């Protein structure tokens, strides 16, 4: 008979990131009977995201809690997909504090776990885009089928400003139209663009628990008729890989990536994406995009190369890799 473990979350927005907890719930369920209990949890996952006090957390069906509301006897796991959180400051709070993160830190209560895994998981778990959680990342891609759907040179959806992204956008637009939606540099009519608030109807059971995934699904579908996708992260923090490149691959577009200059160390196949870090200038990069776009053989090679080197998912996609760490926390 499985031991019961009670888990909850803290410092999360009330309607977002359901899949983050679903991911750990699923893994823990391989060994434990897992119960969601925000009142008296054994294990609390927490983050540094924005949340409003006194709002309902639709995941726990209780008022959103900050991590400070749990005493030192509760084991706490900090995880973040944002740039430069001070993981050590969380570890130093006490022996019941643990971290999952993108940085390379040698500590017994820390596990390297880039949240790009969760960025991929949400597309299946909430978005319903794929039959399996990660199988699509190693599926063989068929260039002839993919290219039939391509109508545009390039796409992007962006809300925030980034000077590197802006320079590339302007340079490409000198030669090609970019399909762009969002508050930043939209090139399409409002009615043709994406509505990020479309699923924020909390009384609709078809949306609740799926808001992130459904929003990402719409964005990926928006990208899907473009050959390239501008997958420029808002930060070029070392070792931090965000959702941009995952969404580009999910749309069967070639990612034009900029951000983590160690991106290949995460296992991504350099023959399956265009790494802006490899070019000495934006002009050189844009000229290369033209070269690929106008050469069917080069275009085909990018689409048919596996996403990851040797078509193998990195270890941090392995459930047992995560479970071993969680099991250690529970039994410490």
Secondary structure, DSSP 8 states (H G I E B T S, - for coil): --EEEEEEEES--TTS-HHHHHHHHHHHTTTEEEEE-SSS-SEEEE------TT-EETTTTEE---GGGS-TTSEEEEE--STT--HHHHHTT-TTEEEEESS----TTEEE--THHHHHHHHHHTT--SSSSSGGGTS---HHHHHTT--EEEEEE--S--HHHHHHHHHHHTTS-EEEESSSS--S-GGGS--TTTT--TT-TTTTT-HHHHHHHHHHHHHTTEEEEEEE-S---TT---HHHHHHHHTT-EEEEES-TTGGGGTB-TTSSEEGGG-SSHHHHHHHHHHHHT-HHHHHHHHHS-SBGGG---GGG-HHHHHHHHHHHHH-
